[in-house]
Amino acid sequence: MNFNPQKKTSNLILLLSSFVIVSLILWNTNSFFKKFKEEERLKMEIWATAQSEFQQSSEDADLGNLHLKVFQNNTSTPMILVNKDGSIKTNNMSAEKITDTLFIQRRIKKFRSENTPISIDQQGEHLATLYYGNSEVLNKLKYYPVALLLIIFLFAAVIFFFFKTNKASEQNKLWAGMAKETAHQIGTPLSSLLGWNELLKTEDINPEITKEIQKDISRLETITERFSKIGSLPKLDALDIVEQTKEAYEYLKLRSSDLIHFSFSSQIEQASVLLNPSLYHWTIENLVKNGIDAMKGKGNIGVKIFSDGKHVHIQVSDTGHGIAKSDFQTIFNPGVTSKKRGWGLGLSLVKRIVEEYHKGKIKVLTSNKEGTIMQITLRVMEAQAA
C-alpha cells in the first residue's frame, strides 16, 4: 500500500482549516444573534418606559407625540401587553387571532420562553406586563447557521462527487489502456506462434501436438479479443443465453481438477439475449474461477438458469468460505481482493461487462460459511421488444 506523508499532511491541514473556518462563521453568527437580541431587548424596554410615561403625561402634547412615535416605530416585534386589570393589548400579531384566548395564552407562554417579560411600573405601582417574542428577522437569523451548514455540506458533497467521478473516470481510462496495451503486446508473439505451429505441421511429428498447440493459440486469441474490447462498446448479437452459458461452463469443466464437482441446470430451453459472446464467456469464467479459488480447489460449482418472463437470471454457486455481508458491494471495486497475489480486477471487469456493456445487473445473492451464490440478471429480447 502506497503511503504519502506529504499528501496526508496536506489533507489534515485542509480538514483543520475547514473546521476552523466553519467554527469562526458559526461563532460570528452566534455573536451577531446575541447582539441583535440585546438590541431588541433595549428597544422593548424603551417601549415599556414610553408606555409608562405616556399614561402620566397626556397633558403634554409634545411628549405625547414622542411616545406615539416610539409606539409606531415598533413594526416588527410581536408583543402582548397584559394590564393589571387583566385586559390585553397586542401589537404586530394576526388580527384574526387576537380574540382567541387560548391562542393568546399559548403565545404568552412562547414569548416568555424566548424573552424575559418586562414589568411596567409607575411610582412603585405595577401597571402591566409586557410579553414579546423574537422579530421575524431574528427568527430567520436563528436558522441562518443551519442553512449555512447545509450549504457548506451540499457544496462539499458536490466537490466530493466531482473528484470521485473524475477519479473513477481516470481509473477507467487506466484499466482500459492497460487492457488494450496487454492485447497489443500479446498480439506480436501470438502471430509468431501461429507461424511456428504451421511450420511444425509440415514436420514429421505427432499431429496431436500441433492440435493442442492450436487450441492454446485459439485460447490466446480469445483472451486478446477480450482485452481489446475493454474501454470500447462491443458489438452485441441476439444469442441464446442457455447455449452461451453452457459453452463457457463446459470449457472450464473440461480444464478443471477432478476434485471439483460441476453441475448445470436450466429451467428454460432457450432465451434470446443481446450478448457479446467473448465478454460474456469471460464473465462466467471469472465467476467460476473465483468460486474455485474460494473452495481452495475442492468442492461443488453449480450454474443455474431461470427466467421470470422479462429477465433471465444466471446463478453461479460455490461451496467456498463465503463473503462478509459488509463486502457485498465493495468486492466489485477495482483493487479489492482476498487473494495474496490478486490485483482485484476480475469482479470489477465482470461488473463493467454485465452492467455497462449488457445493461444487466450482477450481485451477491447470498453468502455464508456454506458458500456463495452470484447472480447475473439480463433482459430477454422479447421483453425488450415489448
DRENLUMSE-817639 format. One record per residue (C-alpha): residue number from 1; x, y, z. Coordinates in steps of 0.2 Angstrom, whole numbers, plus 5000, padded with zeros to 4 digits. Example, Ala and Ser with C-alpha at 12.3 -4.5 7.8 and 13.67 -1.06 7.14 Angstrom:
2
+-----+------+------+------+
| num |   px |   py |   pz |
+-----+------+------+------+
|   1 | 5062 | 4978 | 5039 |
|   2 | 5068 | 4995 | 5036 |
+-----+------+------+------+
This chain:
386
+-----+------+------+------+
| num |   px |   py |   pz |
+-----+------+------+------+
|   1 | 5000 | 5000 | 5000 |
|   2 | 5007 | 5017 | 4995 |
|   3 | 5009 | 5030 | 5009 |
|   4 | 5012 | 5048 | 5005 |
|   5 | 5016 | 5058 | 5021 |
|   6 | 5016 | 5075 | 5012 |
|   7 | 4998 | 5071 | 5005 |
|   8 | 4992 | 5065 | 5022 |
|   9 | 4998 | 5081 | 5030 |
|  10 | 4990 | 5092 | 5016 |
|  11 | 4974 | 5083 | 5019 |
|  12 | 4975 | 5086 | 5038 |
|  13 | 4979 | 5104 | 5036 |
|  14 | 4964 | 5106 | 5024 |
|  15 | 4952 | 5097 | 5036 |
|  16 | 4958 | 5108 | 5051 |
|  17 | 4957 | 5124 | 5040 |
|  18 | 4939 | 5119 | 5035 |
|  19 | 4934 | 5116 | 5053 |
|  20 | 4942 | 5132 | 5059 |
|  21 | 4933 | 5142 | 5045 |
|  22 | 4916 | 5134 | 5049 |
|  23 | 4918 | 5137 | 5068 |
|  24 | 4923 | 5155 | 5065 |
|  25 | 4907 | 5158 | 5054 |
|  26 | 4896 | 5149 | 5067 |
|  27 | 4904 | 5159 | 5082 |
|  28 | 4902 | 5176 | 5072 |
|  29 | 4884 | 5172 | 5068 |
|  30 | 4880 | 5167 | 5086 |
|  31 | 4888 | 5183 | 5092 |
|  32 | 4878 | 5193 | 5080 |
|  33 | 4862 | 5184 | 5085 |
|  34 | 4865 | 5189 | 5103 |
|  35 | 4869 | 5207 | 5099 |
|  36 | 4854 | 5209 | 5089 |
|  37 | 4843 | 5201 | 5103 |
|  38 | 4851 | 5213 | 5116 |
|  39 | 4846 | 5227 | 5104 |
|  40 | 4828 | 5221 | 5103 |
|  41 | 4828 | 5220 | 5122 |
|  42 | 4833 | 5238 | 5123 |
|  43 | 4820 | 5243 | 5111 |
|  44 | 4806 | 5234 | 5121 |
|  45 | 4812 | 5242 | 5137 |
|  46 | 4811 | 5259 | 5129 |
|  47 | 4794 | 5255 | 5123 |
|  48 | 4789 | 5249 | 5140 |
|  49 | 4796 | 5266 | 5148 |
|  50 | 4787 | 5276 | 5135 |
|  51 | 4771 | 5266 | 5139 |
|  52 | 4773 | 5270 | 5157 |
|  53 | 4776 | 5289 | 5154 |
|  54 | 4763 | 5291 | 5142 |
|  55 | 4750 | 5287 | 5154 |
|  56 | 4755 | 5301 | 5166 |
|  57 | 4759 | 5314 | 5153 |
|  58 | 4743 | 5315 | 5142 |
|  59 | 4743 | 5334 | 5145 |
|  60 | 4760 | 5337 | 5137 |
|  61 | 4756 | 5336 | 5118 |
|  62 | 4774 | 5336 | 5113 |
|  63 | 4779 | 5322 | 5125 |
|  64 | 4763 | 5313 | 5119 |
|  65 | 4768 | 5314 | 5101 |
|  66 | 4786 | 5307 | 5106 |
|  67 | 4778 | 5292 | 5114 |
|  68 | 4767 | 5289 | 5100 |
|  69 | 4782 | 5290 | 5088 |
|  70 | 4790 | 5276 | 5099 |
|  71 | 4775 | 5265 | 5098 |
|  72 | 4773 | 5267 | 5079 |
|  73 | 4791 | 5263 | 5076 |
|  74 | 4789 | 5246 | 5083 |
|  75 | 4783 | 5237 | 5067 |
|  76 | 4792 | 5220 | 5068 |
|  77 | 4792 | 5213 | 5086 |
|  78 | 4776 | 5204 | 5091 |
|  79 | 4771 | 5208 | 5109 |
|  80 | 4756 | 5206 | 5121 |
|  81 | 4753 | 5219 | 5135 |
|  82 | 4743 | 5212 | 5150 |
|  83 | 4736 | 5226 | 5161 |
|  84 | 4734 | 5224 | 5179 |
|  85 | 4715 | 5223 | 5177 |
|  86 | 4718 | 5208 | 5165 |
|  87 | 4714 | 5217 | 5149 |
|  88 | 4725 | 5213 | 5134 |
|  89 | 4733 | 5223 | 5120 |
|  90 | 4743 | 5216 | 5106 |
|  91 | 4754 | 5223 | 5093 |
|  92 | 4762 | 5216 | 5077 |
|  93 | 4751 | 5200 | 5078 |
|  94 | 4737 | 5192 | 5067 |
|  95 | 4721 | 5202 | 5069 |
|  96 | 4711 | 5186 | 5066 |
|  97 | 4719 | 5178 | 5081 |
|  98 | 4720 | 5191 | 5095 |
|  99 | 4702 | 5187 | 5100 |
| 100 | 4706 | 5169 | 5103 |
| 101 | 4710 | 5167 | 5122 |
| 102 | 4718 | 5150 | 5120 |
| 103 | 4730 | 5157 | 5106 |
| 104 | 4735 | 5172 | 5117 |
| 105 | 4739 | 5161 | 5132 |
| 106 | 4750 | 5150 | 5120 |
| 107 | 4758 | 5165 | 5113 |
| 108 | 4762 | 5172 | 5131 |
| 109 | 4770 | 5155 | 5136 |
| 110 | 4780 | 5155 | 5120 |
| 111 | 4786 | 5173 | 5122 |
| 112 | 4791 | 5170 | 5140 |
| 113 | 4802 | 5156 | 5134 |
| 114 | 4810 | 5167 | 5121 |
| 115 | 4812 | 5183 | 5131 |
| 116 | 4810 | 5188 | 5150 |
| 117 | 4794 | 5198 | 5152 |
| 118 | 4796 | 5217 | 5156 |
| 119 | 4786 | 5224 | 5171 |
| 120 | 4779 | 5241 | 5168 |
| 121 | 4778 | 5251 | 5184 |
| 122 | 4774 | 5269 | 5189 |
| 123 | 4779 | 5276 | 5205 |
| 124 | 4781 | 5259 | 5213 |
| 125 | 4764 | 5253 | 5206 |
| 126 | 4763 | 5239 | 5194 |
| 127 | 4753 | 5244 | 5179 |
| 128 | 4756 | 5230 | 5166 |
| 129 | 4767 | 5216 | 5160 |
| 130 | 4775 | 5216 | 5143 |
| 131 | 4777 | 5199 | 5134 |
| 132 | 4787 | 5200 | 5117 |
| 133 | 4794 | 5187 | 5105 |
| 134 | 4808 | 5187 | 5093 |
| 135 | 4805 | 5198 | 5077 |
| 136 | 4804 | 5189 | 5060 |
| 137 | 4822 | 5195 | 5056 |
| 138 | 4828 | 5187 | 5072 |
| 139 | 4819 | 5171 | 5069 |
| 140 | 4827 | 5170 | 5052 |
| 141 | 4844 | 5174 | 5059 |
| 142 | 4842 | 5160 | 5071 |
| 143 | 4841 | 5147 | 5057 |
| 144 | 4855 | 5155 | 5047 |
| 145 | 4869 | 5144 | 5054 |
| 146 | 4858 | 5128 | 5050 |
| 147 | 4856 | 5135 | 5032 |
| 148 | 4874 | 5139 | 5031 |
| 149 | 4880 | 5122 | 5037 |
| 150 | 4868 | 5114 | 5024 |
| 151 | 4875 | 5125 | 5010 |
| 152 | 4893 | 5120 | 5015 |
| 153 | 4888 | 5102 | 5016 |
| 154 | 4880 | 5102 | 4999 |
| 155 | 4895 | 5112 | 4992 |
| 156 | 4907 | 5099 | 4999 |
| 157 | 4896 | 5085 | 4993 |
| 158 | 4897 | 5092 | 4975 |
| 159 | 4916 | 5094 | 4976 |
| 160 | 4917 | 5076 | 4983 |
| 161 | 4906 | 5069 | 4969 |
| 162 | 4916 | 5078 | 4956 |
| 163 | 4933 | 5072 | 4962 |
| 164 | 4926 | 5054 | 4965 |
| 165 | 4918 | 5054 | 4947 |
| 166 | 4934 | 5061 | 4940 |
| 167 | 4945 | 5049 | 4949 |
| 168 | 4934 | 5034 | 4943 |
| 169 | 4935 | 5041 | 4925 |
| 170 | 4954 | 5041 | 4927 |
| 171 | 4954 | 5024 | 4934 |
| 172 | 4943 | 5018 | 4920 |
| 173 | 4954 | 5025 | 4907 |
| 174 | 4969 | 5017 | 4915 |
| 175 | 4961 | 5000 | 4916 |
| 176 | 4956 | 5002 | 4898 |
| 177 | 4973 | 5007 | 4892 |
| 178 | 4981 | 4993 | 4902 |
| 179 | 4969 | 4981 | 4894 |
| 180 | 4972 | 4987 | 4876 |
| 181 | 4991 | 4988 | 4879 |
| 182 | 4990 | 4970 | 4885 |
| 183 | 4981 | 4964 | 4870 |
| 184 | 4993 | 4973 | 4859 |
| 185 | 5008 | 4965 | 4867 |
| 186 | 5001 | 4948 | 4866 |
| 187 | 4997 | 4950 | 4848 |
| 188 | 5015 | 4950 | 4842 |
| 189 | 5021 | 4934 | 4849 |
| 190 | 5004 | 4926 | 4845 |
| 191 | 5007 | 4929 | 4827 |
| 192 | 5024 | 4922 | 4828 |
| 193 | 5016 | 4906 | 4837 |
| 194 | 5004 | 4904 | 4823 |
| 195 | 5018 | 4904 | 4810 |
| 196 | 5028 | 4892 | 4820 |
| 197 | 5014 | 4880 | 4823 |
| 198 | 5010 | 4880 | 4804 |
| 199 | 5029 | 4875 | 4801 |
| 200 | 5028 | 4861 | 4814 |
| 201 | 5013 | 4854 | 4804 |
| 202 | 5024 | 4851 | 4790 |
| 203 | 5037 | 4841 | 4800 |
| 204 | 5036 | 4823 | 4804 |
| 205 | 5028 | 4824 | 4822 |
| 206 | 5013 | 4818 | 4831 |
| 207 | 4998 | 4828 | 4824 |
| 208 | 4990 | 4829 | 4842 |
| 209 | 5004 | 4840 | 4847 |
| 210 | 5001 | 4853 | 4834 |
| 211 | 4982 | 4851 | 4838 |
| 212 | 4984 | 4855 | 4856 |
| 213 | 4996 | 4870 | 4852 |
| 214 | 4982 | 4876 | 4841 |
| 215 | 4970 | 4875 | 4855 |
| 216 | 4981 | 4886 | 4866 |
| 217 | 4984 | 4898 | 4852 |
| 218 | 4965 | 4900 | 4850 |
| 219 | 4963 | 4902 | 4868 |
| 220 | 4976 | 4916 | 4867 |
| 221 | 4967 | 4924 | 4853 |
| 222 | 4951 | 4924 | 4863 |
| 223 | 4960 | 4932 | 4878 |
| 224 | 4967 | 4945 | 4866 |
| 225 | 4950 | 4949 | 4859 |
| 226 | 4943 | 4951 | 4876 |
| 227 | 4956 | 4964 | 4882 |
| 228 | 4955 | 4973 | 4866 |
| 229 | 4936 | 4976 | 4869 |
| 230 | 4938 | 4984 | 4886 |
| 231 | 4936 | 5003 | 4885 |
| 232 | 4925 | 5002 | 4869 |
| 233 | 4907 | 4997 | 4866 |
| 234 | 4907 | 4979 | 4860 |
| 235 | 4895 | 4973 | 4847 |
| 236 | 4880 | 4964 | 4854 |
| 237 | 4871 | 4950 | 4845 |
| 238 | 4855 | 4941 | 4849 |
| 239 | 4861 | 4924 | 4856 |
| 240 | 4854 | 4910 | 4866 |
| 241 | 4859 | 4913 | 4884 |
| 242 | 4857 | 4895 | 4889 |
| 243 | 4869 | 4889 | 4875 |
| 244 | 4882 | 4903 | 4878 |
| 245 | 4882 | 4899 | 4897 |
| 246 | 4884 | 4881 | 4894 |
| 247 | 4898 | 4883 | 4882 |
| 248 | 4908 | 4894 | 4894 |
| 249 | 4904 | 4882 | 4908 |
| 250 | 4909 | 4866 | 4898 |
| 251 | 4925 | 4874 | 4893 |
| 252 | 4930 | 4876 | 4912 |
| 253 | 4923 | 4860 | 4917 |
| 254 | 4935 | 4850 | 4905 |
| 255 | 4950 | 4860 | 4911 |
| 256 | 4947 | 4859 | 4930 |
| 257 | 4953 | 4847 | 4943 |
| 258 | 4943 | 4831 | 4946 |
| 259 | 4941 | 4837 | 4964 |
| 260 | 4928 | 4850 | 4958 |
| 261 | 4911 | 4843 | 4955 |
| 262 | 4902 | 4853 | 4942 |
| 263 | 4883 | 4854 | 4940 |
| 264 | 4872 | 4863 | 4927 |
| 265 | 4853 | 4866 | 4926 |
| 266 | 4841 | 4877 | 4917 |
| 267 | 4823 | 4879 | 4919 |
| 268 | 4821 | 4886 | 4902 |
| 269 | 4826 | 4878 | 4885 |
| 270 | 4832 | 4895 | 4877 |
| 271 | 4831 | 4913 | 4879 |
| 272 | 4837 | 4927 | 4867 |
| 273 | 4848 | 4940 | 4874 |
| 274 | 4859 | 4954 | 4867 |
| 275 | 4876 | 4947 | 4871 |
| 276 | 4894 | 4949 | 4866 |
| 277 | 4899 | 4930 | 4867 |
| 278 | 4918 | 4933 | 4871 |
| 279 | 4915 | 4945 | 4885 |
| 280 | 4900 | 4935 | 4892 |
| 281 | 4911 | 4919 | 4892 |
| 282 | 4924 | 4929 | 4901 |
| 283 | 4911 | 4934 | 4914 |
| 284 | 4906 | 4916 | 4918 |
| 285 | 4924 | 4910 | 4918 |
| 286 | 4928 | 4924 | 4931 |
| 287 | 4914 | 4919 | 4942 |
| 288 | 4918 | 4901 | 4941 |
| 289 | 4936 | 4903 | 4944 |
| 290 | 4933 | 4914 | 4959 |
| 291 | 4922 | 4900 | 4966 |
| 292 | 4936 | 4888 | 4964 |
| 293 | 4948 | 4899 | 4972 |
| 294 | 4936 | 4901 | 4987 |
| 295 | 4935 | 4882 | 4989 |
| 296 | 4954 | 4881 | 4988 |
| 297 | 4952 | 4869 | 4973 |
| 298 | 4940 | 4857 | 4981 |
| 299 | 4921 | 4857 | 4981 |
| 300 | 4905 | 4860 | 4971 |
| 301 | 4902 | 4873 | 4957 |
| 302 | 4884 | 4875 | 4951 |
| 303 | 4876 | 4885 | 4937 |
| 304 | 4858 | 4888 | 4937 |
| 305 | 4847 | 4897 | 4924 |
| 306 | 4829 | 4903 | 4926 |
| 307 | 4818 | 4916 | 4919 |
| 308 | 4803 | 4927 | 4926 |
| 309 | 4797 | 4931 | 4908 |
| 310 | 4805 | 4948 | 4907 |
| 311 | 4823 | 4944 | 4913 |
| 312 | 4834 | 4929 | 4913 |
| 313 | 4844 | 4925 | 4929 |
| 314 | 4861 | 4916 | 4929 |
| 315 | 4867 | 4910 | 4946 |
| 316 | 4884 | 4904 | 4949 |
| 317 | 4886 | 4895 | 4966 |
| 318 | 4901 | 4888 | 4975 |
| 319 | 4904 | 4879 | 4992 |
| 320 | 4918 | 4891 | 4997 |
| 321 | 4921 | 4901 | 5013 |
| 322 | 4909 | 4914 | 5009 |
| 323 | 4909 | 4933 | 5008 |
| 324 | 4906 | 4945 | 5023 |
| 325 | 4889 | 4954 | 5021 |
| 326 | 4899 | 4971 | 5023 |
| 327 | 4909 | 4967 | 5007 |
| 328 | 4894 | 4963 | 4996 |
| 329 | 4896 | 4979 | 4987 |
| 330 | 4915 | 4983 | 4989 |
| 331 | 4921 | 4967 | 4981 |
| 332 | 4916 | 4974 | 4964 |
| 333 | 4928 | 4989 | 4966 |
| 334 | 4944 | 4989 | 4957 |
| 335 | 4959 | 4983 | 4968 |
| 336 | 4948 | 4974 | 4981 |
| 337 | 4954 | 4956 | 4983 |
| 338 | 4956 | 4942 | 4996 |
| 339 | 4970 | 4934 | 4986 |
| 340 | 4988 | 4937 | 4991 |
| 341 | 4994 | 4939 | 4973 |
| 342 | 4977 | 4946 | 4966 |
| 343 | 4975 | 4963 | 4958 |
| 344 | 4957 | 4964 | 4962 |
| 345 | 4952 | 4967 | 4944 |
| 346 | 4941 | 4951 | 4940 |
| 347 | 4925 | 4956 | 4948 |
| 348 | 4927 | 4974 | 4943 |
| 349 | 4928 | 4969 | 4925 |
| 350 | 4913 | 4957 | 4927 |
| 351 | 4903 | 4971 | 4934 |
| 352 | 4908 | 4983 | 4920 |
| 353 | 4904 | 4969 | 4906 |
| 354 | 4887 | 4965 | 4914 |
| 355 | 4881 | 4982 | 4919 |
| 356 | 4889 | 4994 | 4907 |
| 357 | 4890 | 4984 | 4891 |
| 358 | 4875 | 4972 | 4893 |
| 359 | 4864 | 4984 | 4903 |
| 360 | 4861 | 4970 | 4916 |
| 361 | 4864 | 4968 | 4935 |
| 362 | 4876 | 4957 | 4945 |
| 363 | 4875 | 4955 | 4964 |
| 364 | 4880 | 4943 | 4978 |
| 365 | 4863 | 4935 | 4980 |
| 366 | 4868 | 4925 | 4996 |
| 367 | 4884 | 4921 | 5005 |
| 368 | 4888 | 4912 | 5021 |
| 369 | 4900 | 4898 | 5028 |
| 370 | 4892 | 4885 | 5016 |
| 371 | 4896 | 4895 | 5001 |
| 372 | 4891 | 4910 | 4989 |
| 373 | 4878 | 4912 | 4975 |
| 374 | 4882 | 4926 | 4962 |
| 375 | 4868 | 4931 | 4951 |
| 376 | 4868 | 4939 | 4934 |
| 377 | 4851 | 4947 | 4928 |
| 378 | 4849 | 4951 | 4909 |
| 379 | 4834 | 4957 | 4900 |
| 380 | 4827 | 4945 | 4887 |
| 381 | 4824 | 4950 | 4869 |
| 382 | 4805 | 4948 | 4869 |
| 383 | 4804 | 4959 | 4885 |
| 384 | 4815 | 4972 | 4876 |
| 385 | 4804 | 4972 | 4861 |
| 386 | 4788 | 4974 | 4871 |
+-----+------+------+------+
